[in-house]
Amino acid sequence: MEGESESEVRFDIRKARAEDADAIVEVLDHVPFLKDRYRGEAGISLVENNLEMIWLADLNGRVASVMIVQRKYDFGRLEISLIVTKPEFRRRDFARGLIHKAKRIAADTEVELVAYAENDISRDLFISEQFSLVPEIQSVEDIQCTDIPESRSSPAER
């Protein structure tokens, strides 16, 4: 669980399950640039068929934030393809908790972690988490992690 004091929000970082599909699609609805295949019944089917790529921040059974990670072992990296938080849950460290999970996965599998920022908010978050802009591809706001922590003290996988 994340958070230690009474004032902090407590949540779980866990792998997505089939029963989360509706809630995940609801979170993805807050990403304006996603194609229609991620919406409605098509989106639910897509999510259900790709659960191995999806992590989420669970706040008392509610999906607050979603992260899609792709393993690109041929290239020696793990990619955070998308990270999104429902508007009512923003600024509560849900996305940061998901990023920490991705850092642990990358460290455990000894691959580089790369993230793609969709907007200024996610770019600023990635930079605050010790990612740096990749100079050759700044125009598409690609970001590369430069600091993968050794610590395993972040929220536990469920």
C-alpha positions, 0 to 999 in steps of 0.5 A, a space after each residue: 500500500 502507498 502512503 504512511 500518514 493519515 493525510 496520505 491517500 492509500 492505494 494499491 498498484 496491481 496488474 489489471 484483471 479481466 473484471 477491471 476492463 470496464 473501469 480501465 476503458 472509463 479511465 482511457 476515455 480521458 485521453 483525447 488522442 486515443 482512437 475509437 478502438 480503445 472505447 466502448 465494447 471494442 476497448 473492453 475487448 482490447 483491454 481483456 486481450 492485453 491484460 499483461 501490459 496493463 497496471 493500475 492504481 486501485 483506490 478501494 476497488 476504484 481504478 484511479 490511474 492506468 499504465 500501459 507498458 510494453 516489453 521490448 526485450 529485442 531492444 533491451 527496454 520496457 516502454 511506458 506507452 501510456 499513463 493516465 489518471 482520472 481527473 478527480 484523482 489527479 495530484 494524489 501520486 497514483 501515476 507516480 506509484 505506477 512509474 515506480 512499479 515500471 522502474 522496479 520491473 525494468 530493474 528486475 529484468 535488467 532493461 532500460 525504461 523508456 516513457 512517452 509523455 503525452 502532454 506537459 503534465 506527464 512530461 513534467 512528472 517523468 522529469 521529476 522521476 529522473 527521466 530526461 528528454 531524449 534529444 534526438 526525439 524531443 519533438 514527439 516528447 519521448 523521455 528516457 529513464 536515467 535513474 532506476 532505483 535499487 530500492 524495492 520498497 515501493 507499493 507491492 505488486 498484487 
